[in-house]
Amino acid sequence: MDLLRFTTAGSVDDGKSTLIGRLLYDSKAIFDDQMEAMEKASSKRGDGAVDLSLLTDGLRAEREQGITIDVAYRYFATPKRKFIIADTPGHIQYTRNMVTGASTANLAIILVDARKGILEQTCRHSFIASLLGIPHVVFCINKMDLVDYDEAVFTRIQKELEDFSSKLEVRDIRYIPISALKGDNVVDRSTRMDWYQGPTLMYLLENVHIAGDLNHIDRRFPVQYVVRPMTDEHHDFRGFAGRVQGGSSARVMRCRYYPVASKARSRASTSENAKWKKPSHHRAW
């Protein structure tokens, strides 16, 4: 079973956290204790119904202000695929957190408020997704319930997004009208938008082709940790730990380290399941 990493993006109050809560709720991926906690928090705030956005807004400031500040990750699975969701903030001052959440994504869901159309953050987050090389982007025109599920509203915004998307370097772009609050076209097909004949969001997430997205040519190895055991046996050893994101690794490799672009040659490598091999020092070339 393959793994799809996706992120939500878009402007403030476009419904990103609510959409994730709806995805998890309708796909039966919320535990009983999480549901009870959301019900209590919603009741305490005086909400008339359970606020599904509370599932990802975990910081106290987020719950009190009703906004997303940090990146929240959630894992769930269906019979077809495993998922890791990154719920990112929409405020401009937290854009760097959006970049963090989107940096490892295969797919980006960019929400657009049906009442407001394309906003500054919509464009900013779209360009960031393009710059990061995210191969699949889904524009979800949200809050269709607040415009009476009007097909004309969706068609107008879709046309504007198509014109704007011509500036992006993204090969796969989709458009889906949804209501995250009511659940229309999120997991289950909407009976109130029978004019839309495309897939639901969940169907798209389960079936989007990602096997061809991997780069098997250009070697990329983001360094997550520098290993220095500081023992007598390995006193001068320095290793770099991380995950191979592109290409393939070998025991001896010529490397270029960024952002300084210096060159070096790795003399040994090991993996989590491999037996430890004492490596030689890294040597510049």
N, C-alpha and C positions, 0 to 999 in steps of 0.2 A: 504494500500500500504506500503510495507516494505521499509527500508532504507539500502542502501549499502554504507559503507565507504571504499574507496580504496585510495591507495597512489601510486605514481610513484617513481621509483628508478632506479639506474643504474649509469654508469660512466658519466664523463663530455662529453657534446655534443652528447649524445646518442639519443637526441630528445624528452626528457620528456615533456618539456613545449609545444613543437610543437604538440605532440600527444594529449595533453589536449585541446589545441586550435582547433585541427581537430575534436576531439570528440564533442566539443560544437558547432562548426561551422556546421558540417554535420548533427547534431541532432537538428538544428534550435534553439539553446539555447543561442545565442548571441544577445544582444539588439542592436538597430540601433546606439545609441550613442557610444557603445563600439566598434562597427565596424568602425565608423567614426574615432574614436581616434586611432585605430590600423592602418587605412589607412594613416592618417596624420603622425604618428610616422614612419611608413615604408617608406613613401615618403621622410621624413626629413633625414632618414638614407641612402637614395639612394638605397633601396631594389627594385628589379624589380617587386616583387609581395608583397601581404600583408603577413607580418610575423606573423603567428598565435601564436607564442610563447610569443608575447607581451601581450597577454591577461592575463597571469598569472605573468609575470615578471613586477611587479608593482613598485619596488624601482628604483630610478633614476640610481643608480650604476648598477643595473641589466640590464636596458635598454641600458645604455651606453656601457657596457662591453659584453652584449649578454650572460650573465650567470644568474643562479639562486642562490641566497644567502639565502633568508629567505624562510619559508614555506608559500605557498599561498593556501588558501582554496577557492573552488568554489562549488556552489550548482547548480544542475540542475535536471530535472525530465523528464521521458518518460511516456507513458501511462502504462507501466508495473512496474516501480520502481523509487524511489527517490535516488539521489546520493549526496554524499559529497566527493569531490576530494581534496587530499592533494598533491600539487606539491612540491617535495622536491629537494634540491640541490644535485649535483653529486660530487662536489669537496671534497676532503678528509678532508679539514679543517672545512667543514660545516657538517660533519657526524652527529654531535649531533642534528642538525636541522632535518636531515632525520629521526632520532630516534623519535623526537617529532611528526613529521607528521605521522609516521607509528604506533605510540603507540596505536591508537584507530581504526586501519584499520581492516576490515574483509578480505580484499584482497589486494595483492601487485602486481603491474605491474612492472616488472623489464625489462628494455630495454637493448638490446644488439645490437651494431652496426654490421651490416652484414659484413662490411669490416674488422673489428678488432677482432671480436669474443669475447671470455670471457676475461675480464680485472680484475685488482685487485679490483676495486670498485664493479664490478659485484658480485664477491665472497663475499666481505664485506657486501654489502647490502642484499645479499641472506641469509647470516648467521644471520644478525640482524633481518630480517623478521622471521626466524626460531626461534630465541631466544625470540622474542616478542610473539610467539605463533600464528602468522597469519596463519589461516587454508588453505587459497587459494593463490597460487602464479601463475602468468601468465608471462612466459618469452616471450616477444615480440621481435623477430628478426627484427629490424628496418632498414630502408634505403635499402630495397631490390631493389629499383629503381637504386641504384648506383652499383649494381652487376648484372644488367640486369635481375632481377627476376629469378636468377638461382636456380633451385631446389636443385642442389648439394650443394650449399653454405648453404642453410637452413638445409639440412639433416645432413651435417657435424657439424654445430653448435648445432643442436638439440641433436646429439649423445654425444657431449662433455658436454652439459648441463645435460643430463640424467645421465652420469657418475658422474658429480659433485653433482647433486641433491641427490644422494644416501647418502650423508653426512648430509642432512638436515632432520629435523623432521617436515616435511610438508606433509600432507596426500593427497592434491589435487594440482597437478602441470600440467600446460598446456603450449603448445608451439604454437605460431601464427606468421607467416611471414607477415610483414606489411610494408607500407611506409606511415609514418605520414605526410610527405610533400605532397604526391600525393593523399592520402586518401585510399590506397589499403588495404582492409580487416580491416579497422577501424570501420566504420559504414556500408559501402556498400561493398559487395563482389568484389574482384578484378577480372577483366577480363584478366589480364596479368599474373595471377598465377592460372590458371585453374587446375594445378596439385595439389593444396591444396584443400582438401575436408572437412576440419574442419570448425568450426564456426568463424564468424567475432568477433572482440573484443567486439563490442557493444552487439551482441547477447549473448555472454558469460556473460557479466556484467548484462544483464537483466535477465538471467535465472540460474545463479549459485545458488545452494541451500545453504542458510545461516541460515535457521531456526534451524538446528541441531547444529549450532556452539555455541549457548549460553550455558554457564555453570550454571546449576541450582542447583549444589551441593555445590561447594566451594564459600563461601561468600567473595566478593571483593568489597571494597568501597574506591576508591581513594579520598583523602581529597583535595578539591579545595580551601576551604576558612574556616578560623576559625571565628566563630561568637561570638562576645563579645559585647552585647548591651550597657553595662556601664550605666544602668539606676538604679534607686532606687529599682524598682521591681525585676530586674534581675541582681543585682550588681555583684554577684559571678558566674554568669552563663557562661559557655563556651561550645559552640556547634561546631560540625564539619559538614560542608556542602559539598556535592559532589553528585555523581551519582552512584547508585548501578550497578557494572559491572558484577557481578557474584553472583549466589546464590539468596537468598531472605533476606529481613530485617524483624525484629520484634521489638516490643516495648522494650523488654529487651533482650540484647544479650551479650554474652561473646566475647570479642574482643582481638585481638593481634595487636599492633601498630608497624609498621616498619618505619625506618630501625633498631630501637633499640630493637624491639621484646618484648616490655613491654606489660603486660596484664592489662585489665580493663573490667568493666562491664558497658554497657550503660543502663541507667534507663528509658529513654524515647526517642521517635523519632517522627518526624513530616515530612510531605511532603508539596510540593508547594500548593496543593489544600486542605490540611487538616486544620482544625481549630487549632489554637495555643493551646498547652497544656504546662503548666508550668512543666518542668522536674526537677527531683532531680539531685543532683550533680553526676558526674561520680565517681565511687568508684573503687579503685584498688582491685584486688583479687589474 
